[in-house]
Amino acid sequence: MLSYQHAFHAGNSADVLKHWTVCLCADYMIQKDKPFWYLDTHSGAGIYDLAGAEAQKTNEAHHGIHVMLRESEEKLPEALHLYLRLVKRLQAKHPHHYPGSPWFAQQILRPQDKLRLFELHPKDHQHLEKHFRQDRRCRIEKADGHHGLKALLPPPPKRALILIDPPYEQEKEYNEVIKSITESLKRFATGTYIVWYPLIQRASTQGRNKSGSAENMLKQLKRTHSDWLNVQFCPDTRIQGMFGSGLFIINPPWLLAEQLQKGLTALAHYLGQDTHSRISIESNN
Ligand SMILES: C[S@@+](CC[C@H](N)C(=O)[O-])C[C@H]1O[C@@H](n2cnc3c(N)ncnc32)[C@H](O)[C@@H]1O
């Protein structure tokens, strides 16, 4: 077994949106010869076993990556091809497994590029080490990703793609993201930052609607920079709990919005529940 931690969410529709977008952005970064760094503040385990007991409990991939993999490539927009080819590349070696964000980046990066990965959970960190330590471009730290990011900015090549993907298990994590982005932009205003966030509908223990946390975070993130894109995909808006997810992207690559629009329409078609699904792309310029 390659990995099991957090496998219960692996390959769901939120992962499809996030990892597809990471692939698109990394692919844009390699269009220029100049090296760049990929920074992942919350890296996870790197590879997940979809056939394992944890993943089988919720079987979230069944409504996510498994649906996409059943479709023939010709039917899907080109914008999704790289992402799906990479998933198939992993599965050719390790059937029933699904890659995490660092694995996608690792496949796209060139010899001159570098990966810097942070993961706090001891077991996830152990798995990351196992999968990535042979790669000389890659450094893995068992440390807080927000602190780690701060220490690395600006990166020596002055080009970077940064994924901030916390679990949001605690309310304070929304504020940590705002703080992290605000401080990071002071050090490195030209980086491409991707912040993942959940869209949640449920009463919290204080009786408040928890979707407010993400909304408030977004409101503040929009004030941190003038060039951003906000992408959301809700496969089924009727779901209580996490009914969708979003990505707030600062300094998005040129034409990313166009690519996302094409791919999102396909995601809504294949993963969405008819009239109850929703996609949106909001941009500031
Ligand atoms: C949503 S998962 C990351 C998934 C991964 N980015 C991917 O897309 O494959 C969040 C991870 O963050 C880790 N984590 C939580 N708080 C952290 C922190 N302050 N710094 C670094 N990692 C943290 C958790 O252990 C968990 O593995």
The ligand as a MOL file (V3000), in Angstrom:
LIG
                    3D

  0  0  0     0  0            999 V3000
M  V30 BEGIN CTAB
M  V30 COUNTS 27 29 0 0 0
M  V30 BEGIN ATOM
M  V30 1 C -6.3170 19.0970 2.3820 0
M  V30 2 S -4.9040 18.2270 2.9030 0 CHG=1
M  V30 3 C -3.7350 18.6020 1.6590 0
M  V30 4 C -3.9520 17.9410 0.3580 0
M  V30 5 C -2.9110 18.1980 -0.6930 0
M  V30 6 N -2.6020 19.6100 -0.8370 0
M  V30 7 C -3.4240 17.6770 -2.0100 0
M  V30 8 O -4.1190 18.4240 -2.7190 0
M  V30 9 O -3.1430 16.5250 -2.3390 0 CHG=-1
M  V30 10 C -4.3360 19.2440 4.2060 0
M  V30 11 C -3.0460 18.7260 4.8530 0
M  V30 12 O -2.5010 19.7710 5.6570 0
M  V30 13 C -1.8610 19.1790 6.7880 0
M  V30 14 N -1.7250 20.2830 7.7480 0
M  V30 15 C -2.6300 20.7850 8.6260 0
M  V30 16 N -2.1790 21.9160 9.2140 0
M  V30 17 C -0.9420 22.1430 8.6820 0
M  V30 18 C 0.0110 23.1810 8.8470 0
M  V30 19 N -0.2020 24.1860 9.6960 0
M  V30 20 N 1.1460 23.1250 8.1200 0
M  V30 21 C 1.3790 22.0910 7.2740 0
M  V30 22 N 0.5080 21.0810 7.0620 0
M  V30 23 C -0.6380 21.1040 7.7580 0
M  V30 24 C -2.7680 18.0410 7.1580 0
M  V30 25 O -2.0660 17.0620 7.8920 0
M  V30 26 C -3.2170 17.5370 5.7780 0
M  V30 27 O -2.3830 16.4890 5.3330 0
M  V30 END ATOM
M  V30 BEGIN BOND
M  V30 1 1 1 2
M  V30 2 1 2 3
M  V30 3 1 2 10
M  V30 4 1 3 4
M  V30 5 1 4 5
M  V30 6 1 5 6
M  V30 7 1 5 7
M  V30 8 2 7 8
M  V30 9 1 7 9
M  V30 10 1 10 11
M  V30 11 1 11 12
M  V30 12 1 11 26
M  V30 13 1 12 13
M  V30 14 1 13 14
M  V30 15 1 13 24
M  V30 16 1 14 15
M  V30 17 1 14 23
M  V30 18 2 15 16
M  V30 19 1 16 17
M  V30 20 1 17 18
M  V30 21 2 17 23
M  V30 22 1 18 19
M  V30 23 2 18 20
M  V30 24 1 20 21
M  V30 25 2 21 22
M  V30 26 1 22 23
M  V30 27 1 24 25
M  V30 28 1 24 26
M  V30 29 1 26 27
M  V30 END BOND
M  V30 END CTAB
M  END
